[in-house]
């Protein structure tokens, strides 16, 4: 079964980081994007302190276009 691709808006805040960590380790979801204006361009895995699935190892924070 293919994993559902999901994203977290505001992933550098406390609640967003918790959600991103949970999704990154979930067998049915693939973390596809994370937004953060403060951390735009930084490694998501490094900021969260969580190893990510192989398809997301190069994942970087994107700026939030609606902010």
Buried (B, 14 or more C-beta within 10 A) or exposed (E): EEBEEBBBBBBBEEEBBEBBBEBBEBEEBBBBBBBBEEBEEBBBBEBBEBEBBEEBEEBBBBEBEEE
